Amino acid sequence: MAQSSNKSKKLIDYRIFIPALLIIVAISIPFSIKEGVSLQFLNGVFNWIVEHFKWGYIWYTIILVGTGLYFSFSKYGNVVLGDPIDKPRFNLFEYASILVSMGLGSTVMRTGMLQWAAVAESPPNGVEPYSLQALMWGNAYSMFMWSMQVFAIFVMAAPAIGYVIHVRKKPLMRISEACRVIFGDRFTDGLGGKVLDVTFLISILAGAGVTLGLGAPIVTYNIAAMIGIDVSFSLTLIVTIVWVALFSVSAYLGIEKGIKRLSTLNMYLAGGFAIFIMILGPGIFILDYFTDTIGFLLENYTSLAFYTNSLDLNGSTHIERHLVFWFAYSATWAMLHSVFAAKVSKGRTIKEMILTYFLAPTLISWAATGVLGGLGVHRYLTGQLNMETIVDGDKMSAIPAILQSLPLQTVPIVVFVIIAMIFLTTTLDSTTYTIASYTGTENMSKREPSRLLRIIVAGVITALALLLLRIGGLEPLEVLSGILGLPIIVIQFLTMYAAKKMMDEDKAWIHNVRGAESVNPNSKKEGT
């Protein structure tokens, strides 16, 4: 029995995992059961945040982008995450594919199809709703959602975490460990460090449960439309079992044969699907509209980046409210993305990691939004799609309606479902990989997280998502997860400062760059 207990302790750090799990369950269940009251309360809190602090979220993302560019093009950009002689674990295409699959997931498929309509109904700058100008704003904003601002949110804690595990060789891949250089040993090893780590896990469990819960309907609505049945919890359960089975296989195979292969496969499938839509759908219109949208976005990029709608004292627009939510919701996922990016970036420079995360997901998501959004807008302009279905009705039902407007109706839905399922699988896979790495007690600078622990974490996240779906509580939890992003913003700024402080202490731009004659002494030590 004692031996079994010791093994259990070696598997997971219950001091941070159990409190985080209990807190998220304690928050989720009451809010989900009392959905109407909860949503009213949370929307009141969120409206107050939008009214008083939207300017803060705008400057938050601008500062992150500026810091990312500073790290990339200053002396810190050449610092290697690892020993100077370490080679990157993945080639550039594999590396970018992994980051894209982690950064986008099935969410970009949903926003690409639907987001333009919400903006067209409530466009900015006094534009007439549903006008041609409103449609331009719609798809431009859908692309802006997946631009450098949001990917800066995702990656800017990664330099500190990557430096801790790959350069200083610390065994624990945790936010508290990254901030040790700021707060010292007493804080990090005491209650303060535990609070940082529990806060991280709460945000990740909330974001993971909600995102996977929102991702499942993307699959179930299309399957239901394809075989002519109603969407039900039973169908959702079946879909969930299938994707958890896919994840289990991926987790067993490991990151090299699992996440990497699925991510690269999905890039090819998504590219093939885009070509299919272009050839059998309104390809010329999509290319024209994509070209117009890119030009319109570049012309108005700074307007969107600094948009607060300050002069409209008596009203609000969709972009004004959604932009704050989107940045706050993305902050909930920030640490997850950063920890994962840090783990898979061994042998990469700070510059390579940041710029790859800035550019690769941005370009892929713009292309996806151009194709999917262009198809939806074309169907609206030609009268094949009712705007009210997307804006006021059951939004998810618009996705199969748009896909079924293509020739070979079943084929595009099947391919769409496969791509979405793989995205869900890689999202769950990388999420559990990160949480298992974070909560595990093994030396993460040398080892991969336990497969058993990853499957346990997957079970917890899946159970949470299914529970929320069952009792109908995803909508208030979506708003709540956005609010939970607030403390993460503070942690992000701490980690950026910590990264600079560690590199300054070690003179890493001299000792830990490719071709350096001497190696940073810290890189040869295993942390305690």
C-alpha positions in Angstrom: 0.0 0.0 0.0 2.8 2.4 0.9 4.5 1.6 -2.4 1.3 2.4 -4.3 0.9 5.6 -2.4 4.5 6.7 -3.3 3.9 6.0 -7.0 0.7 8.0 -6.8 2.5 10.9 -5.3 5.1 10.8 -8.0 2.5 10.9 -10.7 0.7 14.2 -9.8 1.0 17.1 -7.4 -2.3 17.0 -5.6 -1.5 20.2 -3.7 -2.3 22.2 -6.8 -4.5 19.9 -8.9 -7.2 19.0 -6.3 -7.8 22.6 -5.1 -8.1 23.9 -8.7 -10.5 21.1 -9.6 -12.7 21.6 -6.5 -12.8 25.4 -7.1 -13.8 25.1 -10.7 -16.5 22.5 -9.9 -17.8 24.7 -7.1 -18.0 27.6 -9.5 -19.3 25.8 -12.5 -22.2 23.7 -11.0 -24.2 26.5 -9.4 -23.7 28.8 -12.3 -24.8 26.1 -14.7 -27.9 24.9 -12.8 -29.2 28.5 -12.4 -28.3 29.4 -16.0 -30.8 32.3 -16.4 -29.9 34.0 -13.2 -26.2 33.3 -13.6 -26.2 34.7 -17.1 -27.9 37.8 -16.0 -25.5 38.3 -13.2 -22.4 37.5 -15.2 -23.5 39.7 -18.1 -24.0 42.6 -15.6 -20.4 42.1 -14.4 -19.1 41.8 -18.0 -21.0 44.9 -19.1 -19.4 46.8 -16.3 -16.0 45.6 -17.4 -16.7 46.7 -21.0 -17.9 50.1 -19.9 -15.0 50.9 -17.6 -12.0 48.8 -18.9 -12.3 48.2 -22.6 -9.4 50.7 -23.1 -7.3 48.5 -20.7 -7.8 45.4 -22.8 -6.9 47.3 -26.0 -3.6 48.5 -24.5 -2.9 45.1 -22.9 -2.8 43.5 -26.4 -0.8 46.3 -27.9 1.8 46.0 -25.1 2.1 42.3 -25.6 2.7 42.7 -29.4 5.2 45.4 -28.7 7.0 43.2 -26.1 7.0 40.3 -28.5 8.6 42.3 -31.3 11.1 43.7 -28.8 12.1 40.3 -27.6 12.4 39.0 -31.2 14.5 41.8 -32.7 16.6 42.8 -29.7 19.6 40.9 -28.3 17.2 38.5 -26.6 15.9 37.2 -29.9 18.9 35.0 -30.5 18.8 33.3 -27.1 18.3 29.5 -27.6 15.8 27.7 -25.5 18.2 24.9 -24.6 21.9 24.5 -25.0 23.5 26.4 -27.9 24.2 23.1 -29.7 20.6 21.8 -29.3 18.8 21.3 -32.6 15.0 22.0 -32.9 12.9 19.1 -32.1 10.6 19.6 -35.1 11.2 21.0 -38.6 9.6 24.3 -39.3 6.5 22.9 -41.0 5.9 20.4 -38.2 6.5 23.1 -35.6 4.2 25.6 -37.2 1.5 22.9 -37.7 1.6 22.0 -34.0 1.3 25.6 -33.0 -1.5 26.2 -35.5 -3.5 23.2 -34.3 -3.0 24.3 -30.7 -3.7 28.0 -31.4 -6.8 27.7 -33.6 -8.6 24.4 -33.1 -12.2 24.0 -34.2 -13.0 27.5 -33.0 -11.7 29.2 -36.2 -14.1 27.0 -38.2 -17.0 28.3 -36.1 -15.9 32.0 -36.2 -15.1 31.8 -39.9 -18.5 30.6 -40.7 -20.6 32.8 -38.4 -18.8 35.8 -37.0 -19.2 38.0 -40.0 -23.0 38.0 -39.6 -23.0 39.3 -36.1 -20.8 42.2 -37.1 -23.0 42.9 -40.2 -26.0 43.2 -38.0 -24.3 45.7 -35.6 -21.4 47.3 -37.6 -19.1 50.0 -36.3 -18.7 53.7 -37.2 -22.4 54.3 -38.0 -22.4 51.9 -41.0 -25.8 50.7 -42.1 -26.6 47.2 -40.9 -26.5 44.5 -43.5 -25.1 46.9 -46.1 -22.2 45.9 -48.4 -19.9 48.0 -46.1 -21.2 46.1 -43.1 -20.3 42.8 -44.8 -16.7 44.1 -45.4 -16.5 44.9 -41.7 -17.8 41.5 -40.8 -15.2 39.4 -42.5 -12.4 41.9 -41.7 -13.2 41.6 -38.0 -13.4 37.8 -38.3 -9.8 37.9 -39.6 -8.7 40.5 -37.0 -9.9 38.2 -34.2 -7.1 35.8 -35.3 -4.3 38.3 -35.7 -1.1 39.1 -33.9 -2.9 40.6 -30.9 -4.6 37.3 -29.9 -1.5 35.2 -30.6 0.6 37.6 -28.5 -1.8 36.8 -25.7 -1.1 33.1 -26.3 2.7 33.1 -26.5 4.2 35.9 -24.4 4.5 33.9 -21.2 6.4 31.2 -23.1 9.9 32.8 -23.1 10.1 32.6 -19.3 8.7 29.1 -19.0 10.9 27.8 -21.9 14.0 29.4 -20.3 13.2 27.8 -17.0 13.0 24.2 -18.3 15.3 24.3 -21.3 18.1 26.6 -20.1 18.1 26.6 -16.4 16.9 22.9 -16.4 14.4 23.3 -13.6 12.4 20.1 -13.1 8.9 21.8 -12.6 7.3 23.5 -15.6 5.2 26.0 -13.6 4.4 29.7 -13.5 5.6 29.8 -9.9 9.0 28.5 -11.0 9.2 31.1 -13.8 8.5 33.8 -11.2 11.1 32.6 -8.7 13.5 35.1 -10.0 11.1 37.9 -9.0 9.7 36.7 -5.7 12.4 34.5 -4.3 12.4 31.0 -2.8 10.2 31.6 0.2 7.3 32.9 -1.9 7.7 30.4 -4.7 8.0 27.3 -2.4 5.2 28.6 -0.1 1.6 29.7 -0.3 2.3 32.4 -2.9 3.6 29.9 -5.4 0.7 27.5 -4.9 -1.8 30.4 -5.4 -0.1 31.2 -8.8 -0.2 27.6 -9.9 -3.8 27.0 -8.7 -4.9 30.2 -10.5 -3.3 28.9 -13.7 -5.1 25.5 -13.4 -8.5 27.1 -12.7 -8.3 29.2 -15.8 -7.2 26.2 -17.9 -9.8 23.8 -16.7 -12.5 26.4 -17.2 -11.3 27.3 -20.7 -10.8 23.7 -21.7 -14.2 22.6 -20.4 -16.0 25.4 -22.2 -14.0 25.3 -25.4 -14.5 21.5 -25.8 -18.2 21.9 -24.9 -18.5 24.6 -27.6 -16.5 22.5 -30.1 -18.7 19.4 -29.8 -21.8 21.1 -31.4 -19.7 22.0 -34.5 -19.6 18.2 -35.1 -23.0 17.1 -33.8 -25.0 19.7 -35.8 -23.3 18.6 -39.0 -23.8 14.9 -38.3 -27.4 15.5 -37.4 -28.0 17.4 -40.6 -26.2 14.8 -42.7 -28.2 11.8 -41.4 -31.5 13.7 -40.8 -31.9 13.5 -37.0 -32.3 16.0 -34.2 -29.3 17.1 -32.1 -29.5 15.4 -28.7 -27.3 14.9 -25.7 -27.0 11.2 -26.8 -25.5 12.2 -30.1 -23.1 14.6 -28.3 -22.1 11.8 -25.9 -21.3 9.5 -28.9 -19.2 12.2 -30.6 -17.4 12.8 -27.3 -16.6 9.1 -26.8 -15.2 8.9 -30.4 -13.0 12.0 -30.0 -11.8 10.8 -26.5 -10.9 7.5 -28.1 -8.9 9.3 -30.8 -7.2 11.3 -28.2 -6.4 8.2 -26.1 -4.6 6.7 -29.2 -2.8 9.9 -29.8 -1.7 10.2 -26.2 -0.5 6.6 -26.2 1.6 7.3 -29.3 3.2 10.4 -27.8 3.8 13.8 -29.1 6.1 12.6 -32.0 3.7 10.1 -33.4 0.5 11.6 -32.0 0.1 15.4 -31.9 2.7 16.0 -34.6 1.2 13.6 -37.1 -2.4 14.6 -36.5 -1.4 18.3 -36.7 0.4 17.9 -40.1 -2.4 15.7 -41.4 -5.0 18.3 -40.6 -3.1 21.0 -42.4 -3.2 18.9 -45.6 -6.9 18.1 -45.0 -7.8 21.7 -44.4 -5.9 22.8 -47.5 -7.6 20.2 -49.6 -11.0 21.2 -48.2 -10.4 24.8 -49.1 -9.5 23.8 -52.7 -12.6 21.7 -52.8 -14.8 24.7 -51.8 -13.0 27.0 -54.3 -13.4 24.5 -57.2 -17.0 23.4 -56.6 -18.2 26.5 -54.9 -18.1 30.2 -55.7 -14.3 30.2 -56.1 -14.0 33.5 -58.1 -16.2 35.3 -55.6 -14.3 34.0 -52.6 -10.9 35.1 -54.2 -12.4 38.6 -55.0 -14.0 38.9 -51.5 -10.8 37.6 -49.8 -8.7 40.2 -51.7 -11.2 43.0 -50.8 -11.2 41.9 -47.2 -7.4 41.8 -46.9 -7.2 45.3 -48.3 -10.0 46.5 -46.1 -8.4 44.9 -43.0 -5.0 46.4 -43.6 -6.5 49.8 -44.2 -8.5 49.6 -40.9 -6.2 47.4 -38.8 -5.2 50.2 -36.4 -8.8 51.3 -36.2 -9.9 47.8 -35.0 -6.8 47.5 -32.8 -7.7 50.7 -30.9 -11.5 50.5 -31.2 -13.5 51.6 -28.2 -16.6 53.3 -29.8 -16.1 56.2 -27.4 -18.2 58.8 -29.2 -21.4 56.6 -29.2 -22.5 57.5 -25.7 -25.9 55.9 -25.9 -25.2 52.6 -27.7 -22.7 49.9 -28.4 -21.7 47.8 -31.3 -20.9 44.0 -31.6 -17.2 44.7 -32.1 -17.0 46.9 -29.0 -18.4 44.2 -26.7 -17.0 41.1 -28.5 -13.5 42.4 -28.7 -13.2 42.8 -24.9 -14.7 39.3 -24.4 -12.4 37.8 -27.1 -9.3 39.2 -25.5 -10.4 38.3 -22.0 -11.4 34.8 -23.1 -8.1 34.4 -24.9 -6.3 35.4 -21.7 -7.9 32.4 -20.1 -6.0 30.2 -22.5 -2.8 32.2 -22.5 -0.9 30.1 -20.0 -1.9 26.8 -21.6 -0.6 28.0 -25.0 2.5 29.4 -23.5 3.4 26.3 -21.5 2.8 24.1 -24.5 4.7 26.3 -26.8 7.6 26.4 -24.3 7.7 22.6 -24.0 7.8 22.0 -27.8 10.3 24.8 -28.6 13.5 23.2 -27.3 16.3 24.2 -29.6 14.4 27.2 -31.1 15.4 30.7 -30.4 13.2 33.2 -28.7 12.7 35.0 -32.0 11.8 31.8 -33.8 9.2 30.8 -31.2 7.5 34.2 -31.0 7.4 35.1 -34.7 6.3 31.6 -35.7 3.4 31.9 -33.2 2.7 35.4 -34.5 2.7 34.6 -38.2 1.8 31.0 -38.9 -1.6 30.8 -37.1 -2.4 34.3 -38.4 -1.9 33.5 -42.0 -3.7 30.1 -41.8 -6.7 31.6 -39.9 -7.0 34.5 -42.4 -7.0 32.0 -45.3 -9.6 29.8 -43.5 -11.8 32.8 -42.7 -11.5 34.1 -46.2 -12.8 30.8 -47.6 -15.4 29.9 -45.0 -16.6 33.5 -44.5 -16.6 34.1 -48.3 -18.8 31.0 -48.8 -21.3 32.2 -46.2 -21.5 35.8 -47.5 -22.0 34.5 -51.0 -24.9 32.3 -49.9 -26.4 35.3 -48.1 -26.0 37.7 -51.1 -27.6 35.1 -53.4 -30.5 34.5 -51.1 -29.6 30.9 -50.2 -29.0 31.8 -46.5 -31.2 33.8 -44.2 -29.2 36.2 -42.0 -31.7 35.8 -39.2 -30.8 32.1 -38.9 -27.2 33.1 -37.9 -27.9 36.2 -35.8 -31.2 35.4 -34.0 -31.8 31.7 -34.5 -29.9 28.5 -33.7 -26.5 29.7 -34.9 -24.9 26.3 -35.2 -27.6 25.1 -37.7 -26.3 27.7 -40.2 -23.0 25.8 -40.6 -24.5 22.6 -42.2 -27.0 24.8 -44.1 -24.0 26.6 -45.7 -22.1 23.4 -46.4 -25.1 21.7 -47.9 -25.4 24.5 -50.5 -22.3 23.0 -52.1 -22.4 20.2 -54.7 -22.1 16.7 -53.4 -23.8 17.8 -50.2 -22.6 14.9 -48.0 -18.9 15.1 -49.0 -18.2 18.7 -47.6 -20.0 17.9 -44.4 -18.1 14.7 -43.9 -14.7 16.4 -44.6 -15.7 19.3 -42.3 -16.6 16.9 -39.5 -13.3 15.0 -39.9 -11.2 18.2 -39.8 -13.2 19.5 -36.7 -12.8 16.1 -35.0 -9.0 16.2 -35.5 -8.8 19.8 -34.3 -10.8 18.8 -31.2 -8.5 15.8 -30.7 -5.3 17.9 -31.0 -6.7 20.6 -28.7 -7.6 18.0 -26.1 -4.3 16.2 -26.6 -2.2 19.3 -26.2 -4.3 20.6 -23.4 -3.9 17.4 -21.4 -0.2 17.2 -22.4 0.3 20.7 -20.9 -1.8 20.1 -17.7 0.0 16.8 -17.1 3.4 18.4 -17.6 2.3 21.2 -15.2 0.9 19.1 -12.4 3.3 16.2 -12.8 6.1 15.7 -10.3 8.6 14.2 -12.8 11.5 16.2 -14.2 9.9 18.0 -17.2 13.2 19.3 -18.4 14.2 15.7 -19.3 10.9 13.7 -19.6 7.5 13.7 -21.2 4.4 13.7 -19.0 2.9 10.4 -18.0 0.5 8.9 -20.5 -1.7 7.7 -17.6 -1.8 11.2 -16.1 -2.8 12.7 -19.5 -5.7 10.3 -19.8 -6.8 11.1 -16.3 -6.7 14.8 -17.1 -8.6 14.2 -20.3 -11.3 12.3 -18.3 -11.7 15.2 -15.9 -12.0 17.8 -18.7 -14.4 15.7 -20.7 -16.6 15.0 -17.7 -16.7 18.7 -17.0 -17.7 19.6 -20.6 -20.4 16.9 -20.7 -21.8 18.0 -17.4 -22.1 21.5 -18.6 -23.7 20.4 -21.8 -26.1 18.2 -20.0 -27.4 20.9 -17.7 -27.3 23.5 -20.4 -24.8 25.7 -18.7 -22.1 26.6 -21.3 -23.3 30.1 -22.0 -22.8 31.5 -18.5 -19.5 29.6 -18.2 -18.3 31.1 -21.4 -18.8 34.6 -19.9 -17.3 33.4 -16.6 -14.2 32.0 -18.3 -13.6 35.3 -19.9 -13.8 37.1 -16.6 -11.4 34.5 -15.1 -8.8 35.8 -17.7 -8.3 38.9 -15.5 -5.8 37.4 -13.0 -4.0 35.7 -15.9 -3.2 39.1 -17.4 -1.3 40.0 -14.2 0.6 36.7 -14.3 1.5 37.3 -18.0 3.2 40.6 -17.2 5.1 39.0 -14.4 6.4 36.2 -16.6 7.6 38.7 -19.3 9.5 40.6 -16.7 10.9 37.3 -15.3 12.1 36.2 -18.8 14.1 39.5 -19.2 15.5 39.3 -15.6 16.7 35.7 -16.1 18.3 36.4 -19.4 20.0 39.5 -18.0 21.3 37.6 -14.9 22.8 34.9 -17.1 23.9 37.2 -20.0 22.1 34.7 -22.1 22.5 36.8 -25.3 26.2 36.1 -25.0 26.4 32.6 -23.6 23.2 30.9 -24.8 23.2 31.7 -28.6 24.1 29.5 -31.5 27.8 29.3 -32.1 28.6 30.5 -28.6 32.0 29.3 -27.4 30.9 29.0 -23.7 27.7 27.7 -22.4 25.6 29.4 -19.7 26.6 27.6 -16.4 22.9 27.3 -15.5 22.3 25.2 -18.6 24.5 22.4 -17.2 22.9 22.3 -13.9 19.8 20.4 -13.1 17.5 22.5 -11.0 16.4 21.4 -7.6 
